[in-house]
Amino acid sequence: MASPAHAAPIAAHSQVHSCCTPSAAKERVFSEAKDLGADYIRVDIEMSSIFEAEDGSESDAPDWSGLDEIAALSKKYDVPVLAILLAPPHFVSTCPDKADPSPCAVADTAKFGALAGEVAKHAAPTIDHWEILNEPDGPWRFEGTPEEYASMLSAAHDGIKAQVPDAQVVMGGLALPHKPEWLERVFATPGADAIHKFDIANVHLRGPVDNVVRRYVEFRSWLGAHGFHGPVWVTEHGYPAATPYQYDRAYRGGDAAQAAYLTQTLVGLGEVGAPQVFVTLRDDVLGQYASEGLEHIEDTNPDAMTRRPSFDVVKRIIDNWDQLMAWRAQQRDNEQQQRIQQAAAAVSASEARAARAKFREARVRVHAARGALAHPPRSKKRLARLKTRLARARALLAGRRMMLLWHSAHARWYSDRAYERGVAVGLLKQRIASGG
C-alpha cells in the first residue's frame, strides 16, 4: 500500500527529560520516534536544570547542554519537538524551601516569563513549540491555583513571543477535560487574558474508546463556546498492555488488545479532526503507565529495547493513514445508507402488514359473494346484482393482492440492501482493525 499523501497526525510522547535521561536513551527514543514515523516528539525541558545553581539561586551562566542535546537530536532525526517547560527554578518559586519545588506555582511571574523567553530564543529555530507545564489541572502535577496557572501561562506566552514571535505556545495538557471548572477559573482570571495566551489547546485522553473520541469532541466544543477556535492537540494518549490495567472491557487480553484499542482510538480521533495525537512511545515506571508504551526502553540499557505489537500497528496506521481515513469515510457512508434502507424496509414492512389485512378483508368479501351464489335467487335482477358483487369483490381482491406483493417486495428489497450495507460495514471495520 502506498504511503499517505498527507502526513498522519500521530506523534510520540517520549518520556524523555532534557535534564536527566541518559544520552544513549535519548538517542534511542529519538531513533524510535523516527522509525515510527512520528510527526512530533514531546520532550520535557526542566527550567531548573538550565538556570538554577546548586544552592537554588540563579546561576551565573545558564546550562544549555541538555536543551542543546535535544535540539541536536531533533535535527539529526528530523523529528520536530514539542517541548514542555517544567520545573521552574527555586528562585522564582512560591515554595523555594521545598526540596522539589517543581509542582509549585511561581512567585515572580515576570521573571518566569523572561526565562521562558530565553529558553525559546536559545532553541530557535529548531524548537518552536512550547507547552507550558504538564497537567496543570491535576494536583499531582501542579500545586498552584487555576489563577496562578493563568498568570504563568500569560507570562510565558508574552516572554516567548517577545523573543520568538513565530513560536507556538501550547496550553498545558489537561488531564481532566470532562471537569472544565478548573479551566473556567483560568479563563476568568483578571488581567491574565488566558484565553488569548496560547496558540494550541491541549488535552490528555485515556479511557474506554467511546469516551476518548466523545471527550475530545466535547472539549473542543467547550473551548469554541468560550472563544477559542484554534487547534486542539492530544499530547498524551495510550493504553496499557498489561491485562489487569486494561480498563476498556472490549479491549482486554494483553498486547493484542493494546494494539486493537489504539487502532480504534487513533482512527476515531482522526475522523473527528484531531490535528495531532501523541501516543506514549515508551513505558513509564508505575502502574498502568509501566506498560502503556509502544515499547520498553530502559534508561540504563537502551540497547535492550523491546517493541510491542502496537508499535508495528501504529506505524502501519501512519503509513496507511489516507487509506484508513477513506475506509472510515466509506464505513460511515455505508452505515448511513444502512440506516436509511432499514428505515425504508420497516416502512414497507408496515405497509405490507396493512396490505395483508386489507387482502384478508377482500378475500372474506369474495367468500361471502360466492356463498350468496351457492343458492341462486329466482329473481334475475337479484342474481345479476350478486354476480356483480362477486366480480367487484374479485377485482378488489386482485388489487389488494397486487398491493400486498408490491409492499412485500419493497420490504425484501430494502432489507436486502440494508444487509449488503451491513456486510460492507463489517468488511471495512475488519480492514481498519488490521491497521491497513
Buried (B, 14 or more C-beta within 10 A) or exposed (E): EEEBEEEBBBBBBBBBBBBEBBEBBBBBBBBBBBEBBBBBBBBBBBBBBBBBBEEBEBBEEBBBEBBBBBBBBBEEBEBBBBBBBBBBBBBBBBBBEBEEBBBBBBBBBEBBBBBBBBBBBBBBEBBBBBBBBBBBBBEEBBBBBBBBBBBBBBBBBBBBBBBBEEBBBBBBBBBBBBEBEBBEBBBBBEEBBBBEBBBBBBBBBBBBBEBBBBBBBBBBEBBEEBEBEBBBBBBBBBBBBBEEBBBBEEBBEBBBBBBBBBBBBBBBBBBEEBBBBBBBBBBBEEEBBBBBBBBBBBBEEBEEBEBBBBBBBBBBBBBBBBBBBEBBEBBEBBBEBBEBBBEBBBBBBEBBBEBBEBBEEBBEBBEEBEEBEEEEEEEEEEBEEBBEBBEEBBEBBEEBBEBBEBBBEBBBBBBEBBBBBBEBBEBBBEBBBEBB
